[in-house]
Amino acid sequence: MKLWYQSLVRDINGSPYGRLLRSAVDACTDPGTQVDIHGIEQSSGFGVHYRFLELNDTKEVVYNAMRAEREGYDAFLIGNSSDAGIREAREVVNIPVLGLSETSLHIACMMGATFGLMTVSEKWTPRNLENVRRAGLEGRLVGCVPLNTSPLELKKAMAEKPRRDKVMSDFMAGAKSLIERGAEVIIPAGGDIIVFLAEDRIFEVDNTPILNGIYELVKMGEVAVKLRKLSGGRFKSKRLGYAAPSGDFLKRIRDFYGPDVYPGAR
């Protein structure tokens, strides 16, 4: 089994985050599963806290999903809590496409009746709330607590222990405040925080699970591939929302964008 793990970080394999991500992924994969971590090359890699940055990242994510299918990957995993490009990628490819945020939200609902989100900044909070609404899970959310940080500060925390300690202290305080408001599960909505928690082996606070979205995303990727095999090659719907174009219209699209778009469509 081969999984494509799509990060939205440039030079992912040479970065401190990339090393922690690799360690987290390796810790949770089954024997026989190959997870290849890919960063982005065309976009800035500054983070998707801003709509303009997400817009530029999304196109590369979608084209990489098509590349993953061409190269024989069994599933495409979007390892960013924006889930940038998830709907577009599901429409354009046939292999399972899973996102960090959507997967975390649904797994949290199997772990507890309610959940709280720890976001990495105030700016990032509305975007994560959109994901909750899109999943139809507003009734399970008790609230969001943002960290007082930024993409640049989190990159510094990768290399500077005092900064990292401060981030983790703030995270734990925010998680406890969500528990006091009724959260039964805590979802860290940011890869930087998730890899810190994985390295420190922190999975709960005050008897409340702290969900590790990277573990869940990889494991659900494995499950999706197995379910697709058991189901005769079908995993996601290709009707209505994720339907591909066909016939003469598909030909016109491929004439403009190239023959590789919408693989398998007719």
C-alpha positions as CSV (number, residue, x, y, z in Angstrom):
1,M,0.0,0.0,0.0
2,K,1.3,3.5,-1.0
3,L,0.0,6.7,0.6
4,W,0.8,10.2,-0.6
5,Y,1.0,12.5,2.4
6,Q,0.7,16.1,1.1
7,S,2.2,18.8,3.4
8,L,1.9,22.5,2.6
9,V,5.5,23.2,3.7
10,R,8.3,23.8,1.2
11,D,11.5,21.7,1.5
12,I,9.5,19.5,3.9
13,N,12.2,16.8,4.1
14,G,14.9,19.3,5.1
15,S,12.9,21.2,7.7
16,P,12.7,20.6,11.5
17,Y,8.9,20.1,11.0
18,G,9.5,17.5,8.3
19,R,11.7,15.5,10.6
20,L,9.1,15.5,13.4
21,L,6.4,14.7,10.8
22,R,8.3,11.8,9.5
23,S,8.8,10.4,13.0
24,A,5.1,10.7,13.7
25,V,4.1,9.0,10.4
26,D,6.6,6.2,10.9
27,A,5.2,5.5,14.4
28,C,1.7,4.7,13.2
29,T,2.0,2.9,9.9
30,D,1.2,-0.8,9.4
31,P,3.9,-3.1,8.1
32,G,3.7,-3.0,4.3
33,T,2.4,0.6,4.2
34,Q,4.6,3.1,2.4
35,V,3.9,6.8,3.2
36,D,5.7,9.3,1.1
37,I,5.7,12.8,2.5
38,H,5.6,15.6,-0.2
39,G,5.8,19.3,0.4
40,I,4.9,22.0,-2.1
41,E,7.2,23.5,-4.7
42,Q,5.2,26.1,-6.6
43,S,3.7,28.0,-3.6
44,S,5.4,29.9,-0.8
45,G,4.9,27.5,2.0
46,F,4.3,30.4,4.3
47,G,1.2,28.7,5.8
48,V,-2.5,28.9,4.9
49,H,-3.5,31.3,7.6
50,Y,-4.4,33.7,4.8
51,R,-6.9,33.2,2.0
52,F,-4.5,34.3,-0.7
53,L,-1.9,31.8,0.5
54,E,-4.5,29.0,0.6
55,L,-5.6,29.8,-2.9
56,N,-2.1,29.4,-4.3
57,D,-1.5,26.2,-2.3
58,T,-4.8,24.6,-3.4
59,K,-4.0,24.4,-7.1
60,E,-0.7,22.5,-6.4
61,V,-2.5,20.2,-4.0
62,V,-5.1,19.2,-6.7
63,Y,-2.5,18.6,-9.4
64,N,-0.5,16.5,-7.0
65,A,-3.6,14.4,-6.3
66,M,-3.7,13.7,-10.0
67,R,0.0,12.9,-10.1
68,A,-0.4,10.6,-7.1
69,E,-3.1,8.6,-9.0
70,R,-0.9,8.4,-12.1
71,E,2.0,7.2,-10.1
72,G,0.1,4.3,-8.5
73,Y,-0.6,5.7,-5.0
74,D,-3.6,4.1,-3.3
75,A,-4.8,7.2,-1.4
76,F,-4.0,10.9,-1.2
77,L,-3.8,12.5,2.3
78,I,-4.0,16.3,2.8
79,G,-1.9,16.9,5.9
80,N,-3.0,20.4,6.7
81,S,-6.0,21.4,8.9
82,S,-7.2,23.7,6.1
83,D,-8.1,20.6,4.1
84,A,-7.1,22.8,1.1
85,G,-8.3,21.3,-2.2
86,I,-10.1,18.3,-0.6
87,R,-13.3,18.8,-2.6
88,E,-11.6,19.6,-5.9
89,A,-9.2,16.6,-5.5
90,R,-12.1,14.2,-4.7
91,E,-13.9,15.4,-7.9
92,V,-10.8,15.0,-10.1
93,V,-9.3,11.6,-9.0
94,N,-10.7,8.2,-8.2
95,I,-8.4,7.2,-5.3
96,P,-9.6,8.1,-1.7
97,V,-8.8,11.6,-0.7
98,L,-8.7,12.4,3.0
99,G,-8.1,15.6,4.9
100,L,-6.5,16.2,8.3
101,S,-9.4,18.4,9.6
102,E,-12.3,16.4,8.3
103,T,-10.8,13.1,9.5
104,S,-10.0,14.5,12.9
105,L,-13.5,15.9,13.4
106,H,-15.2,12.6,12.5
107,I,-12.8,10.5,14.6
108,A,-13.4,12.9,17.6
109,C,-17.2,12.2,17.3
110,M,-16.4,8.5,17.8
111,M,-14.2,9.3,20.9
112,G,-16.7,11.6,22.7
113,A,-20.0,13.3,22.5
114,T,-18.4,16.8,22.3
115,F,-15.1,18.3,21.2
116,G,-13.1,21.5,21.5
117,L,-10.7,23.0,19.0
118,M,-7.2,24.3,19.8
119,T,-6.2,26.5,16.9
120,V,-2.8,28.0,16.3
121,S,-3.9,31.6,16.1
122,E,-6.9,33.9,16.1
123,K,-6.5,34.4,12.4
124,W,-6.7,30.6,11.8
125,T,-9.8,30.1,14.0
126,P,-12.6,31.2,11.5
127,R,-11.1,28.9,8.8
128,N,-11.3,25.9,11.2
129,L,-14.9,26.8,12.2
130,E,-15.8,26.7,8.5
131,N,-14.6,23.1,8.4
132,V,-16.8,22.2,11.4
133,R,-19.8,23.8,9.7
134,R,-19.1,22.0,6.4
135,A,-19.0,18.7,8.3
136,G,-22.3,19.5,9.9
137,L,-20.9,19.1,13.4
138,E,-21.5,22.5,15.0
139,G,-23.7,20.8,17.6
140,R,-20.8,18.8,18.9
141,L,-18.4,21.7,19.2
142,V,-18.1,23.4,22.6
143,G,-15.7,26.1,21.4
144,C,-12.3,27.2,20.0
145,V,-9.3,28.5,21.9
146,P,-6.6,30.1,19.8
147,L,-2.9,30.1,20.8
148,N,-1.2,33.5,20.8
149,T,1.3,32.7,18.1
150,S,1.9,32.8,14.4
151,P,3.3,30.7,11.6
152,L,6.7,32.3,12.0
153,E,6.7,31.9,15.8
154,L,5.8,28.2,15.4
155,K,8.7,27.7,13.0
156,K,11.0,29.2,15.6
157,A,9.6,26.9,18.2
158,M,10.7,24.0,16.1
159,A,14.3,24.9,16.9
160,E,14.1,26.8,20.2
161,K,13.1,24.8,23.2
162,P,12.0,27.8,25.4
163,R,9.6,28.9,22.6
164,R,8.3,25.4,22.2
165,D,7.8,25.0,26.0
166,K,5.8,28.2,26.0
167,V,3.6,27.0,23.1
168,M,2.9,23.7,24.8
169,S,2.2,25.4,28.1
170,D,-0.3,27.7,26.4
171,F,-1.8,24.7,24.6
172,M,-2.4,22.7,27.8
173,A,-4.0,25.7,29.5
174,G,-6.3,26.2,26.5
175,A,-7.2,22.6,26.4
176,K,-8.2,22.6,30.1
177,S,-10.4,25.6,29.5
178,L,-12.2,23.7,26.8
179,I,-12.6,20.8,29.1
180,E,-14.2,23.1,31.7
181,R,-16.7,24.1,29.0
182,G,-17.7,20.5,28.4
183,A,-15.3,19.2,25.7
184,E,-14.8,15.4,25.9
185,V,-12.1,15.4,23.2
186,I,-9.5,18.0,22.3
187,I,-8.6,18.5,18.6
188,P,-5.3,20.3,17.9
189,A,-5.9,22.2,14.7
190,G,-2.4,22.6,13.4
191,G,0.4,20.3,12.3
192,D,3.1,22.0,14.4
193,I,1.2,21.4,17.6
194,I,0.4,17.8,16.6
195,V,4.0,16.8,16.0
196,F,5.1,18.4,19.3
197,L,2.4,16.3,21.1
198,A,3.4,13.1,19.2
199,E,7.1,13.6,20.1
200,D,6.2,14.2,23.8
201,R,3.8,11.3,23.8
202,I,0.9,13.4,25.1
203,F,-2.4,11.9,24.3
204,E,-4.7,13.1,27.0
205,V,-5.2,15.7,29.7
206,D,-7.5,15.4,32.7
207,N,-8.8,12.0,31.4
208,T,-9.8,13.8,28.1
209,P,-8.3,12.5,24.8
210,I,-6.1,14.8,22.8
211,L,-6.6,13.6,19.3
212,N,-3.5,13.2,17.1
213,G,-4.7,14.1,13.7
214,I,-1.6,12.8,11.9
215,Y,-2.0,9.3,13.4
216,E,-5.7,9.4,12.6
217,L,-5.2,10.6,9.0
218,V,-2.6,7.9,8.2
219,K,-4.6,5.1,9.8
220,M,-7.8,6.2,8.1
221,G,-5.9,6.3,4.8
222,E,-5.0,2.7,5.3
223,V,-8.6,1.9,6.2
224,A,-9.9,3.7,3.1
225,V,-7.6,1.8,0.8
226,K,-8.7,-1.5,2.3
227,L,-12.4,-0.6,2.1
228,R,-12.0,0.4,-1.5
229,K,-10.4,-3.0,-2.3
230,L,-13.2,-4.8,-0.4
231,S,-15.8,-2.8,-2.3
232,G,-14.7,-3.6,-5.8
233,G,-12.8,-0.4,-6.3
234,R,-15.4,2.0,-5.1
235,F,-14.8,4.2,-2.1
236,K,-16.2,7.7,-2.6
237,S,-19.3,8.8,-4.5
238,K,-18.8,10.1,-8.1
239,R,-22.4,11.4,-8.3
240,L,-23.4,15.1,-8.0
241,G,-20.8,16.9,-5.9
242,Y,-17.8,14.7,-6.8
243,A,-19.0,13.8,-10.3
244,A,-16.5,14.2,-13.2
245,P,-17.4,15.7,-16.6
246,S,-18.0,13.4,-19.5
247,G,-18.4,13.2,-23.2
248,D,-17.7,16.2,-25.4
249,F,-17.4,18.5,-22.4
250,L,-14.6,16.3,-21.0
251,K,-12.8,16.4,-24.3
252,R,-12.9,20.2,-24.4
253,I,-11.5,20.3,-20.8
254,R,-8.7,18.0,-21.7
255,D,-7.9,19.9,-24.9
256,F,-7.4,23.0,-22.7
257,Y,-5.8,21.6,-19.5
258,G,-4.1,18.5,-20.9
259,P,-5.0,14.8,-21.2
260,D,-4.2,13.9,-17.6
261,V,-7.0,15.8,-15.9
262,Y,-9.9,13.7,-14.6
263,P,-8.1,10.4,-14.9
264,G,-10.5,7.5,-15.7
265,A,-13.4,9.8,-16.7
266,R,-15.1,9.1,-20.1
